[in-house]
Amino acid sequence: MKLADIIPLIELEPVVVIDDPDYEIETVCGCDLMSDVLAFSQEKTMLLTGLTNPHVIRTAEMTDLRFIIFVRGKRPPQETIDLAKEKGINLYLSPLSMFECCGRLYKAGLDSETMRSID
């Protein structure tokens, strides 16, 4: 699914935009435990998380994640934003819960093979 299709679907607000909206997202990971993100890592994955600290950016860098969506309207501190810019990681905000985001993405066609929520 293209990022351009995901943006209106889960009501994304851009914070740091590096990649083109035509970028293809193949997998979504909904998770707040960064150790699980490390275990899950796949190419072209978008991370949905409620954590906004710089550790999220460091984890994304280690796993080659290029897109982080902060759910529940959480806004990252400037330190996180600056680090994302430095590392080339896209950041977006969604006012929706992680559950709602995952549900909408699933309904739009990202099935269980391409979407994983780790609790």
N, C-alpha and C positions, 0 to 999 in steps of 0.2 A: 504494500500500500504506500502510495506517495505521501510524503510529509504534507504536501499541499491539501490532500484530502483529510488528513488527520487534524490539521489546525482547526477547521470549523467544527469538526465532529466532537472534539473534547474541549472546545472553546479556549484554545491556547493563546496566550499573550507572550510575545517574544521578549526575552531579556538579553540574550546573546545569540546572534544569528551569524553563523559561519557558513553553513552549507545551503545550497539551492533548495527551494521548496519542492523541486522535482526529485529530490533524493528518495530512493526507495527504502522503506523500512520493512524488514522481513520478519522481525521478532520483537516482541514486547515483553519486558520483565517488570512486574510490579513487586517491589520489595523495599523494606526498610533496613534489612540486615545486610551490610556490605560484604560480610563473609559469604553469604549466599549468592550475591552478585558475582563475586569472584569465581564461585563454583559453576555458575550458570553461563557465563560469558560465551557469546556467539557473535558472528559477524552481523553487521547491519541491525543491531539491537537498539531499541529505545527503552530507557529506564524510566519507570514511574516510581517516584518516591516522595515521602514526606520529610525526609532529612535534607536540610539545607546547608549543612556545614561543609567546609573545604574538603573533608575526608571523602565526600561523595565524588568530587572532581578527581581526587587522587585515585580512587577506585576505578572510575571511568577511564582514566588515562591508562591504568594497568591492564584493563580488559578491552581496550580499543572501542569503548562506547563513545559515540559522537553526539548523542541526544539524551538530555536529561529533562524530564518533565516533573516539576514540583507540583504535587497535588494539594487539594484543600486550600488553595489560595495562598499557600505559604510563599513568602518572599525571601530569597537568600540574602545573607549579609554581603556587603561590598567585597569583602575578602574572597568569598566564593565566586562572585561575578568576575573579579579581576583574574582569579586563577583559571576560570573557564576560558576567558579571552586568551590568556597566555598559552593554554594547552589546546586551543582550537576545538572546544566542546560547546555545542549548542545548548542553550538553556531556555526553557519555556515554562510558563505558569498555567495551571488549570484551576479554575475555581471548584472543580468537581472532586469528589472523593476518589480514592484509588479504585474502589469497587465500581463506581459509576464509570470511570474512564475505561477500565477493563471490560465492563459490560458493553459499552458502546463500541469499542474496538472489535470485540468478539462478534457482535451483531453485524458490524460492517464487513466482516469477512476474514478477520484474523482468527483462525480456528485454534483448537487445542494443540495442533502441531506447531503453530507459529506463535502462540501466546502462552506465557507462563506467569502465574502469580505465586510467589513464594511467601509463605507466612511463617 
